[in-house]
Amino acid sequence: MVVFNHLPVLLIVYCSFGFALGSRVSISNNGYRDIVVAISPDVQQDKAVDLLTNIQRIITEASADLYTATRQRSYIESVRILIPQSWVNITANPNTWESFDDAEVQIDLPNSKYGNRPYTVQLGGCGDPGQHIHLTPNYVLTYNSSLITSQFGPAGKAFVKEWARLRYGVFEEHGYKGADSAYPTFYRPGSAQQPADMVPNVCSNEPADFTIDYGCGVDPETGLYDSNCMYSFVKTFKPTSSIMSDNRMLSTAVRFCDDDPSSLHKHNREAPTKQNAVCNLRSVWSVISNHADFAGNNNPPAAIANVKPMFNIVRVLNGGRYVLVADVSGSMDSYNRISRLNEAARRWIKYDVRHGTSLGIVKFSDTASILSPLTVVNDSARQKLMDKVPYYTEGSTCIGCGIQTAVDMLAPGGKGGVIVLVSDGMENHDPLIADMYPQLINAQIQVVSLAFGRAAENEIEVLATKTEGKSYFIHDNGQSDELNDAFTGSLTYQPAVPTGDLTVVLFQKKYQNGKQFEDYVTVDFTVGRNLTFRLEFTQRNYILGFYIQSPSGQLYQNIIYDNTAKLAYFIVPGIAEEGDWRFTLNVNSAYSQDYANVIVTSKARVDSTAPITVECSVPSGTVVYNASTTAVRLVAVVKQGRNRVIGANVKAYIEAPNALLEVVDLEDTGVGADTNKNDGIYSRYYVALSLTGRYTLVCKVNSTQTTYIENGSTTRQRSAMGNFNRVQSGGAFRVEQPKVNPYPPSRVTDLKVVAIQVDQMSLTIEWTATGDELDVGTASAYMIKYSTTFGYLMDNNFDSNLAVQVGSQDVLDGSLQPLESGNRQSVSLRLPLTADEVIYYVALKAVNKNGLLSTTSNVVSVKIAALKPLQTQPSTTLAPRTIASNFTVGCNGVLTTPSGLLTSPNYPGAYPNNYNCQWTIQLEPGSKIRLTFSHFAIESPFDYVEVYDGSSTSATWLLQHTGSTLPSAPVTSSSNEMLVRFVTDATGNYFRGWRATYTAA
């Protein structure tokens, strides 16, 4: 007997608290302060005045709407609008701490998927704050037009909707058109308050009054209106909730739905919305009211007469302000740390820090002193600053002394600035790091911490998190040299530049223990300007030669060596050829302790084309206090400009405290750590947290045959991207208490009904497989239950005997055996016979090898009844099609209904080997059968599908097909009988199989 263990409610915290700390917005006395709206450097100035005016109008409207929606608990008090450095003749104050990348709202060119629609980038799950709100210049300029209002609703409420996603981590309460959507536009309710057979998938305080748009039919596979059907609300439908629902409801909606049973805005738990799926049926208001802004009676309802925001327009006048704060205590002599710091910092100053940046240098041991005041970096100043980098050690460790000196140095320039803190020891003098938090936070200073060696003070990672900075760990004897990553990573806080001027890392690798190393880097179609090969070495005598060869065979040997910086480089003139650039590194094998790093960077091929970039991060923050209760989420965002890159191969390289390297595949499947499928955000939980100490992260990305840029093209219009490679450091995180107990499987959030068969009382469900621990590995089993009562699947009721559990005897096709996390899983199930109309609710839990259960999946429903036609627009309605038998019966089965579905076993997943099965379709005499394949991917030429014009293989042969292309045309019989045969060989395969529908011709 298997015992299913239940973890305490607080065992796993899935939140990404790093994002909660990632915004500098504060709330006091109900007012949100210092919201930053930043305009991209790619936005032209020609309509600057109108943009700035309309931004203020939209947010002023939003403040009043937010005050109402949050029940008088919040409004927008102050906003800072950051304009590009290139804009002229605009009255603006100088900025200090504001930046485009960290802004809560970004005014930027459109993403092809969303167009002018406002949207929020959300990397986390329920309750996790988002990254930023995206508004296009065209939306801001035309927000009040009838077209924009009809599409997206009144601008103030549209902003509140996005603010709720960004700040509170809630999700939409409406469905989407499209066959791939896990959140359909219609569903069958079980509630008596919904009189229609199928209703719009929304959360509303009153039953939706609507008509079906002209041309809708019934999907014969699910019995629902087909995936491209849409509804229209009648003019008398004027709901007051929910703001997170359909944009067409925003003209009257003023509230969020609530869990309170007595509320006028009661949450719809039955609707298959993303909010219900991701937040486990919690209402939007439940999530919001438990946010830190309001929990514990923070910011209680207050009567505020004036909720109009104050606006301050600021502009970048100069470069960023940086202070290098270097530990020179005695322990920095160990492992040659002080020399490595000196070399890396000198390289950073000479080659990486932009012109116009202000840089100061501070050293500290038991006291701190200024080596160089803030100095504007230019050609003449670089060498002077390099000469000030410390190279000897002295005394003990007072980290707070160094921070205080840097804070004082930055203070005359106003708030903001970046401290790059390098330390290897435990602090043993006052002031301590913790004493500096109030000053740093009040001054809006960000700290980039570099922990040098395993004995470095633990508090420096906390320091980075509290100041919205980054954290890096420098191994003394690790797999790679992270100093370069750390110093270059600190430069992300510089003022934003046009996308055409971004420098991206194409390749980065450390070479040691050998004589000759040959490797290559791919230059793709988005890059090629300033292609730079950079060779960093521990000493010049180690390098014997470095040679570069272009894709066309041209050899480059004239490498420039800078021995004082321990660096060599070569910049390819003009625009580099596309293709694989090969290089050869010859080294002196006698120097076994030495090594070299090769780093290849480039800019966009042309100014107008953005390069492909990757952002690599640990959203859960730089400190994991207890790995048994906090899961670590790894995230990589791959995009070209504003458009996401889909189908890439993304790997995370984690170096553990014991210096062992683990490779984790990051997925874009919508499972576990990955909230949305196919959105260019690749995620996975990291579960190997058995050691205390510091872990480092690097993300590497390359293309596959199916990779594409989501630029608005249809599937048929997409062309091959070609090869590309990217690498990006994700910094470091520190685990204080390692994981002791295993995690349960992640929750399934995309369960859906893909087919029903009324006459055989069966249904087919599909979902994305979860893992054994969270989204890693393969679960041991699935518990699938159904009930005619929605509540019997909810909360603790799922684990009772109130719902019926599916067993192997109920499986008609497919399997309950779990697949590896990320794969699509499908199973057809038998339901009890009944003569009455009945709605069944279905949900599941995953079980792992330790008997731990996931939380309950999203709930889906199926109605075993004929569809009642609804009135459509215009009044001449299109008659719905009859629900058809569409279940793929077993071998030698007979299908007799007028239309139906045939698939390979376990479609869309690997089908069995040594399979020889046939299906007979028999319709009414006088009929003909039309068979249409919609998907086809089987092993060629060993597996094949045959179609015969009759009920046996002796009949006329209509089709034999194999491979991964669809048959050129539907197959039509000459009579009312057709036989379909599927044959596979004994070899393994990873093909998805095939899918076909038949109808009476």
N, C-alpha and C positions, 0 to 999 in steps of 0.2 A: 504493500500500500504506500502510495506517495503522500508525503505530508507536505502541505503548502504552508510555508512560514510567512507571516506578515510582519513587515518592519514597522517600527514606530512611525508615527506620522512625520516626525521631524528628522527622520534618518537621512534623507537625501534632499539637499537644497539645490534645486536646478537653476536658481536665479544666477544671472551674470552681474554680480554686484559691482563689477568694474565700471559698467555703464551707469549705474546709479551715481557713482562718484565722478563720472566723466563729464558732467555738466557743471558749469560754474554758476548756474542760475540758483538763486536762493529765494525762499519765501518767508516773509515776515509780516505779521498783521494782515494776513490774507493776500498780500501782494507779491507777485513774482517779479523779481528784480534782475536786471542785467541780462535779459534775453538778447542774444546776438543774432542779427539778421545780416548775413554777409553776401555781397554780390560778387560773383565770380569774375576773375580777370578776363575771361573769355567773353563777357557781356560788353557790348559796345556802348559808348557814352551817348549816342545820338538821342535817346529818349530818357536820359538820366533824370531830369526834373519830374517827368510823369511817373517814372518808376518809384522815385523816393516819395512822391506824394501819395501814390496808391498803396505802397507798403504801409504807410502810416494809417491810411483809411481802413485797410483790411484788418490790421491788428487792433485798431480802435473798436471796430465792430466786434472782433473776436473777444475782446476783453469783456464787453457787456454780455455776450453770449456765454462765455465761460463762467461768469459770475452766476448766471441763472442755472446753467447746467450742473455746476458743482454745489448748488443749493446755498449760494451766498458764502461759499467758503474760499473762493479764490478769484483773482482777476489779474490782469497784467499791469504792473505798476511802471516798469521802465524798460526801454528797449534801446539797444545800441546798434545802429546801422553802419556796417563797415563797407565803404566803397573802395573800388580798386585804386591802386597806387597810380595807375595811368590816367585816371579821370582828372580833368583840370577844370578850373573856373567853377568849382563847386565849394561852397562854404562848408568847411568841416574841421573838426578838432583833430589833433594828432591822436592816433590810437596808441595804446600801450600794451594791453594784454590780448586784445581781440584778434582772432585769426579766422580765415575762411574754413579751414579743415575742422576746427573745433566748434563752429557756429551751430546753434540749434536750428536755424533756418538758413538754407542756402538758395540764393536766386541764381539759377544756372541754366545752361542750354538744355533742351529736352532730352529725356531718355526715350528711345524709339518705341519701347513697349508702352509707356504711359502717355506719351505726347504731352499735352498741356495739363493733364490731370495731376492735382497735388498728390503726393505720396510721401510715405515715411520709410526710411531704411531701418528695418528691424532685424537684428542679428540674433536675438535671444528668444526666450519663451514667454510664458504668461508672467506679467509683473516686471519683466526686464525692460528697462528704458531703451528706446531706439537710438539710432546714430544721429540722424538729422531729418528735418522736413525739407523736401525739394519742391520749389515753386519755379516755374519757368517765367522768363521776362514777359512772354506773350500773355500768360495767365494773369500776371499782375497788371499789365497794361489794359486788359480787356475784362477784368474780373466782374464788372457790373453789366456786361452786355447780356442780352437775352439768351444768346447761344451758350455762353459759358455758364450762366446761372441755371439754365435748363439741364445742362450736362452734369454740373458739379455741385449745384445748390448755392445758396447765398454764401458769399466768401467768408464772412465771419464764422458761420457754423462749420463750413468746410475746414477752416483753420483749427477750430476747436476739436474737430474729429481727428485731425492729424496730431494736434498737441496731445490728445489722450493716448494715441499710439506712442508718441515720443516719450512723454513724461511718465506715464503710468504703465505702459506695456500691455495695453488691451488690443483687441483685434476687431475686424469688421463683422457686422451681423447681417450679412446678405450673401447671396450666392453669385456664381459666375457662369456665364455661358461657356460651352466647350466641353468636348467629350472627356478631356483629361482632368476636369475640375472635380476635386473631392467635395466641393461645396456647390451643389446644384442650384439652379434658379427656382425649382419647385420641390416640394416634398409633400407626403401624405401625413396629415396631422392625426393624432389620436384624441386630441382635446375636443370636447363638445362645443367649445366657443368658436371653433373654426368650422363653418357650415359647408364649405366646399370640399370636394373630393381631394383636390390638390391645390395648394396655396403657395404664394411667394415665400421664399426662404428669407424672412426678415424677422426682426423683433419689433413688435409694435404694441402700444397700449390698447389697441382696439383691433378687431378682426380686419384684415386687409380687404378692401373693396376694390376689385380689379376686374379687368378683362384680359383674355389671352390675345396676344398680338396675332394678326392675320398670318396664316400659313403654318401654324403649329400642328404637329401630328404627334402620335404616340410612338415612343420608341418600343418596338416589339420585344426588345431584350429585357427591359426593366419595367414596362408598364407605366413609366412616367412620361411626361411630355419630353420630346427629344431635347438634346443638350443645347440646341441653339434657339430654343423657344424663350420668349420673353413676355412679360406682362406689362400692362399699363394701369396705373391707378385711376379710378374715377375722380372727378373733380370734388365730389363730396367727401372723399377720404382725406381727413386732416388729422393725422396722429400727432401726439405731442412727444412721443418717443418711438425709436431711439435715434439719437444723433449718429450712432455707429452703423445704422442701417442704410438702406438704399438712398443715394444722393437725392432722389426725387422726393423723399420724405422730409428733407431738411428745411423746406419752406415753412413747415409748421412744427417740426420736432424741436423740442427745447430741453429734453431730459435724456439721461441714460437709463437703460432698463435696470431693474433692481430685483434682488432675491427676496425681499420682504413680501410674504404672501398677501399682506394687506395693502401693498403699494398699488397706486394707480398705474404704475409703470412696470408691471410684473415681468420678469425675465422669461423668455420663451426657451425652456430647456430642451424642447423637442426639435427645434430647428437645427438642421445640419450646417451650422455656420462655423466659421473659423474660430470665433470667440469660444463657442462651446467645445470645439475639438481641442484647441490648445489650452484653454483654461479649465478643462474638465467640468464643463457645465456651469461654471460660476458666472454670475452676471457682471457686466461692465462696471456697474457702480460698486459691487462688492470688491472688485480688484482696486478700484480707485480709492474707495474709502479706507482700505487697508494700506495704502501707500504712506510712506513716512511723512508726507506733507500733511496728512489728515489723521493718521492713526493716533490713538491715545489722546483724542480730543485736541490735537494740534490744529490751529487755525479753524476754530469753530465758526458756525454761521455768524455773520456780522452785518449790520446795516451800514453800507458804505454808499454815500451819496454820489461820489465822483469816482468812476472806475476808468476814466480816460487815461491812457498811458502817457508817460513822458518819453520823448525821443531825443537821442543824441546821435548826430551823424559824425562818424570818425573815418579817418583815412590813414593808410600807411604812408608815413612821410619818409621814413628811413628803414634800414634793415633791422633784423632782429637784434636783441640785446642778450648776450651770453656772458656768463662768468664760469670759467674753469676753476673748480675748487679741488685741489690735489692734496692727498694725504702724503706727507713726507716723514711719517713716524718710522721708527727703526725697523718695524716688521716689513716695510716695503722693500728692504734689501733682499728678503727671501724670494727665491725663484726668479731673481733678476727683475722683480716687478717694477722698480723705479725706472730702470732703463727701458723696459718695454713701454711704460707709460710715456716716458719722454719721447721715444721714437714715434709712437702712435699719435701723440698730441701734436708733434711737429709736422707730421704728414697731414694731419687734419687741418691745421692752420694754413699750411702752404698750398694744399690742393683742393680742399673741400669747402672751407668757409667762404661764403659769397662775399664779393665786393659790397661794401656799404654796411656790413654787419659790425656792430659794436661788440668788442670782446675784451674782457678783463681776466686777469689770472690771480688766483689766491692760493697760497700754500698754508697747510696747518699741520701742527704736531700737538704739543701741549698748549700752544697759542697759535694765532693766525696772523699772517701779514700779507700785504698786497705786493705782488711781484710786478703787476702792470695794471694801471687803472683802465677803465673802459676806453678803448681805442678803436676808431673806425678803421676797418680792415681795407687796405688798398695795397698796391704793389710795393710801396715803400715801407709800409707798416708791417707786412707779413714777417720779414726776417727779424725785426726787432721783437715781435711777439714770440716768435719761435725761440729766440735766445732767452726768453724769460721763463720758459717751461722748466720746472725744477728737475734736477738730475742727482741730488744727493739726499740723504735721510738724516733725521735728527729727532730726538725726543719721543714723547708718548702721543696719545690720540685724543684730541678734542674736536670731534666732528662738528659739534654745535658752534665752536669758535669760528670755523671756516665758513659755515652757513651764515652766521651773523655778519661777518665781514662782507660776504657777497650781497646780503640783503641791504646793508648800508650803502654798498657801491651802486646798487640799482635804484635806490630810493629817489635820488634827485630827478631821475627821468620819469617818475610817475609809476603807476602800478604796472605789473607785468615783468617779463624777462624770464630767462631760462638759466638755471644753475646746473652745470654738469659736474656731479659729485663723484670723485673716485676715492675709494677707501678700501683697506684690506683688514682693518683691525676692529677690536671692540672699543667703544668709546669709554674713556675712564676719567674725563674731566667735564665739569660744568662749563657752559650750558650743554645739556643733552639735546639730542635730536627732538625728543618729544616736547622740550621747552620752546622749540622754534616753530611749532605748528601754527599757533595763532598768527604770528607775524607773516609767515609764508602764505597762508590762506588769505589773510586780509590784503596782502600785497599782490595777490593773483600771480605769484611766481610758480613756475613749473620746475620740478626737479627731475633730472634724468640721472638715475643712480647707477654706478658701475661698481658692483661688488667684486673686489679683486681677491680671489681665493676663498676657500670654504670657511675660514675663520672670520670673514668680514661681518661687521655689525648687522644683526638681523633687522634692525629698525630702518635701515635705509630702503628696503622694499616698501615698508609701510609709508615712509616718507614720499616715495614716488606715487603711490596710490592716492594718498591724501591730497597731493598737489596736482593731480591729473597728469602726472608725468609718465615716464617709462622706466623700466628696470632691466638691467643687463647683468650677466654673471660672467666673469672672466676666469676660465679654468687655468690652473697652473699646469696641469698635465691632461688636457682634454682632447677631444676629437678635432677641434678647430680653434682658430684664434679669433675670439669674439671682439677684440678691441676695435677693429675696423667697423664692425656692425654697430657697436655702441656709439662711437663718435659720429658716424654718418647718420645713425638713427636719431640722434639728438637734433639734427638739422631739419627734421620734419616740422619743427615749430617756427621755421622762418616764414616770412610773408609768402602767400600763394603766388604762383607764376602761371601764365597761360599754359594749357596742357601741352602745347607744342614745344615748350621749353623744359618739360620734365625730363629728368635723367633717370633711367630705369636700369636695374641690375639684370643682365642677361645670364651671367655665369659667375660662380664663386666657388673656389675649391682650394683646399690645402694639400700640398705635396711634400712628402717626407719619406725617407728610407727607400732610396733607389738611385739609379744613375740617369735614366731618361724617362720622361713622362710625355706621352702624346695624348692630346685631347682635342675637343672641338666645341664651338659655340655656334648656335644657329641665329642668323640675322633674318628676322621675318619681315613681312611687308609693311609693318607699322613703324619700324625703326631703321636707322642707318646713318643719321647725322651724328657727328662726333663719336664715332665708334672708337672706344678707347680700351686698349689692353693695358692693365696695370699689374705689375709684378712687385709684390712686397716680400722682402727677404730678411732673415735674421742677421746675415753678414754677406758682404759682397763676394768673398772668396767661395761661397757656396754655389754661386751662379756661374756656370760655364758658358751658357748661351740660351737665347730665347728667340725663336723664329716663328713667324706667322705666315700662313698661306691662305689666299683668298679662294673662293669657290671656283674661280676660273684658272687658278694655278699660280697667280702672281705671288712671289716670295718677298716678304718684308723682314729685313734684318737690322735696320738702322734704329735700334731701340735706344731711347735716351735714359741714361742712368743718373740717378741723384743719390750718390753714396751717403751723403749726410742724412738724408731722409730714409735711407735703406729702401729705395723704391726705384723701379724702372717703369717706363710707360711708352706707349706708341699710340698716336691718334691717326686713324686712317683718313687720308685726305678726301674731301668731297663727300659724296653719298656712297656708303659701302654697298657692295653687291649683296643681294639676297642669297641665302644659302648657308652652307656649313663652312665656317672659317676654322681651319685647323691650326694648332700651334704645337710646338715642340719645346720642352724645357729640359735642358741638360744641366745636371748638378754634380757637385763633387761628393761622391759617396763617402769620402773619408770623414765628412762632417756629419756624423749620424744624428747629432742632437739638433741640427739646424733644419729649417723648413722654409717653404715659400708659399705665398698665397697668390693665386691668379684671379683677378676680378675684371670682368668685362662689362662695360656700361655703354649706353647709347641714348640718343634723343630721338624724337619722332622723325620719321623719314622726311616729311614736309611739315611746315607749320600748321597746315590745315587738318592734318591727320593725327589723332591722338595715339600714343603708344599703348600697347597692352600693359597693364600694371597689375600688381598683386599687393594686397594689404594682408598682413599676417599678424594675428593677435591672440591673446588669451583673455577673452572678455571678463572672466571671473575674477580678474585682478591679479596683482603681483604677489599676494600672500594668500595661501590656503591654510587657514588655521586648523582645520580638522578635515582631512581628506575622506573620512568615513561619512561625513555629513554634507560635504560640498563637492559636487562633481565639477571637474575641470573641462571646460569647453574650448576646443581648438577651432579657430575660424580663419579662413582665407577668402578674401573677396577678389575675384578676378574680373577685370573689366577693360574695355577700350573706351576711354573717355567716360561718357555717362551710360554706355551700353554694356550689359553684362555678357561675359563669355561663358557659354553653356557647354557641358560635355568635356571639360578639360580633365586631365589627369593631375591630381593635386595630392602631394604627399607632405606630411609633417615629419620633420626629423627632430626627435626629442633626445637630448643628452641628459641622462639621469645623474644624480649625485655621485654614483659609482663610476661615472664616465662611460657607461655602456650606452650605445646608440640604438634607439628603437624607431622604426619607420611606421607611421600611421597613415592609412589612406583616408583622406577627407572626402566626404561624399555630398552630393547635392540632390539627395533623394527624398527630403522631407521627413526623415526618420530621426528620432532622438534629438541630438543636438542641432540638427538641421531643421529649421522651422518650415521653410518653404521649398518645394521641389522646383528644380530648374530655374533658379533665380540668380545663378552666378555666385552664390554664397555657399562655400564648401565647409562642412563642419563635421566634427565627431567628438565624442567624449574620450578623454584620456583616462584609462582606468588603472594603469600600472603605477600606482602612487604608494608603493610599499616602503619607500625610503624617506627619511627626513632630510631636508636640504634643498638645494637649488637645482632647478631644471631649466634648460635652455631650449628654445624653439626656433627652427628655421623652416620655412615653407618653400617647396620647389614645385614648379608648375610646368607642364608641357602639354602639347596638343595631342589629340588622337584623331582617328579618321572621321569621327562623328562630331568633333568640336566645331562650334559655330558662334558667331557674334550675333546676339539678339538685336538686330538693327531694323526690325520691321519687315524683313523679307519673309515670304511664305516658305514653307518647307521645300517646295519645288524650286523657288528662286535662290535658295542658299547654295553657295559655291564653296568648294574646299578652301579652308583657310591657309593650308600649308603648315609647316612646322614652326613652333615657337617654344622658347624656354624662358622662364623667369625664376628668380630666387629672391627671397626677402626674409630678413630676420624678424622674428616675433618677440625678441627680448627674452626675459627670464621670469620665472615665478618660483616662490619658495614655499615648501610644505613644512609646517610646524609639527603637525601630528599626522603620521602616515595612515593610509587606509588599513583598517584591521579586518573588517567584514566585507564580503562581496556586495556589489550593487545589484538591485533587481533589474529586470529588463526594462527598457524604455516603453512608454505608452504608445500604442498604435493610435494615430490621429486621422488616418485617411481610409478607414473602413468604408466600403461602398457596395451597394448591390449592383451587379452588372447584368444579371439575367434572372427572370422568373419563368416558371412554367406552371400555369394554373391547373391544367388537367392532370399533371402528375404531382402537384403539391410540392414543388421544389424551388429552390433559389440558388443562385451562384453569387458568392461574395468574393471580394478581392481587397487586398491591403498590401502595404509594404512591410516586409518582414522586419521585426525588431531584433535585438541582439540577446545574448546570454547575460552580459552585464551592460546595462543601458543599451547603446546601439553598437556594441562590439561583439563579434562572434555570432553564434547561432543559438537561439532559444531551444529549450528541450521539448516544450509542448505548448499548445494553445488550448485554452478553455473557452469554448464558444457556447454561449447561452442565448436562448430566445424566450420571449414572453409576450403575451397580449397586453401586458401592463407595463408602461414605460418605466415606472418607478421601481419595478422589481429588478432592474438591471443597474440601478443607481446606488452609489455610496456602498454601505455595507450589505445591502440587499443582494448584490451580485453573488456574494459568498454564501448565501442561504440557499434553501431548497425552493424558494419562490419561483425561480426561473428554471427552464428545462435545459440541461446540459447536453450538447451534441456528443454522440459517441461515434466510434468507427462504423457502427452499423447504419448510421444515418448518412454516410458519405456515399454519394452516387458517382462522383468524378472528382479528380484531383486528390489531394491528400492533406491530412492534418499535420503531417510531419513538417516542422519548420525548415525554411530555407535560411541561408546566411543573410545577415542584416543587410538591408538595402534592396533585396530582390523582391519582385512582385509575386505575391502568393495568391492562389485562387483555389476555391473548393466549392463543389455543388452539393447541397444538402437536401435531404428529404424532410418535409414538414408533415405534421399530423393531418389526416384526412378530415375535412369538415365540409358541410353543405352550406354553411353560413359565410357571409362576408366577414373577413377577419383581417386585422392588422397585426403583424408580428414585428416586434422590436428585437434587434439582434446586436450583441456586443461581444467582445472577447477580452481575455487577459492572456499575456504571455507568462510562461513559467520557465525558470532557468534550472540548471543542474543542481543548485542548492535548494530547490523548492521555493524560491522567492518569486512572488507574483508581481507583475506590473500593475499599475492602476488601470481601471476599466477604460477601454477604448471609447472613441466616439460611438454613438448609437445610431444605427440605421434602421429604417422601417420598410416593410413591404406589405402591400394590401393584396389579398387574394380575392379579387373581384374584377368585374368588367369596368372599364373606365367610363364615368359619366361625362358626356361632352359638356364643355363650358362655352358660354357665349364669347365670340371673338370679335375683333374689329377688322374689317367692317362687318355689317350685320350678316352678309353672306358668308357663312362659316365653312371652314374646311372640315369635313367629317373626320373624326379621329380614326386611325387604323385600329383594327381589332388586335387585342393582345394575343400573341401567337405563342405556340410551343417553340421554345428556342433552346432547349437543353440538349446537349450532346449525350445521347444515350450510350450505353456500353457496346462492346463488340456485338455485331450481328443485330443491333437494335433497329427498330423501325420507327420513323417519324411520319406522322400522319396529319399534322395540323397545316393550315394553308401557308404558313411562313415559319421560319425558325433559324436556329444557329447551329453551326458545326464548328468545333475547334479541335486541335490536337490536344492530347491529354496534358493537363497542367499548364495550358496556355495562360498567360504568356511566359512560360518558363520551360526549362529543359524537359523534353518529352522522353519516354522510355526507349531503351534499346530493344532489339529483337521484337519489334511490335508489328503485328499484321492484323489489322482490324478493318471492318467495313460497316458502313451504315446504309440502310435503304430508306429512300424517301418515297412515300406513296401518297398521292393526292387523289382527289375525286376523279372518276373516269371522265375523260374529255379534257382534262387539264394538261398543261405542260409545266415543266419545272425550270426555273432560272436560278443558277447557282453563281454567286458573286463572291470572290475572295477579296477581303479588305487588308489582310496582313499575310505575309508569306516569308518565312526564313527557316529553311531546313538544310541539312547537310547534303551538299551536292558532290557526286551524283548518287550517293549510296542510299539516301532516303528519298521517297517520292510519294506523290498523291496521284491516284488514278480516278477518273470519273467515267462511268459506263452509262449508255443510253438504254437502261433497263434495270432489272432487279438482280442480275447475275453478271459474273465476269465473262460470260460467253456473249454478252450483248455487245453492240458496237462501242468501240473505244472512242470517247469524246475528248479525253485529255490525259496526258501524263506530264507532271510538272515537278521540278526540283529547284533548289537554289534559293536565292534571296530576292527575287523579283516577282512581282505579281503576274499572274497569267494575263495575256494581252487583252482578253475580253471575257465577259461572263459566259458561262457554259449553259446551253439550253437543251433540254431533252425534246424528243419527238413525241413522247407519250407522258402518261401520268406517273412514271416510275424512273428512278435514277439511283445508281449505286455509287458510293464514294468509298474508296479504299486507301488506307495509309499504311505504308510499309517502311520499317527502319532496319538498319543493320546492327551489328553487335558492338560497334565502336562508340565511345562516349562522345557527347556533344554538348555545346553550350548555346544552341540555337533556341529562339523563342517559339518556334512552331508556326502554326497557321490558324487563320480564322476565316470563316465563310458564312454567309447568310443565304437562305433560299426563299423564294416566293413563287407563287403560281404565276406563270408567264401569260 
